[in-house]
C-alpha cells in the first residue's frame, strides 16, 4: 500500500506554477496508479506527483558504500627479537637514540 501525504509546495510559501505536460505511462504503471487513486480516494494527478517525488528522491540518493574490509594475516616477529624486552625492540626499530 502506498502511503500518500499531501506534498504541496504552496504550503511552504514557495510559489510555483503548475506545468502541464504529456506523460506516457506504461500500462502496468497506469493501472497501478489508477488502483491506488481509487483505493486512497485521491486524484490520479496527486498519486502520480507523489509517486514521482518519492521515486526521484530514491533515484537521486547516492548508493550505499560497501564496507571496506581487510583480511588480517599474521606478521610474526623476526628471529632473534622478543616481546619480553620492549626497550630492545624500540632500539632495533628506531635506533639506540630512541629515548
Buried (B, 14 or more C-beta within 10 A) or exposed (E): EBEBEEEEEEEEEEEEEEEEEEEEEEEEEBEBBEEBBEEBEBEEEBBBBBBEEBEEEEEEEEEEEEEEEEEEEEEEEEEEEEEEEEEEBEBBEEEEEEE
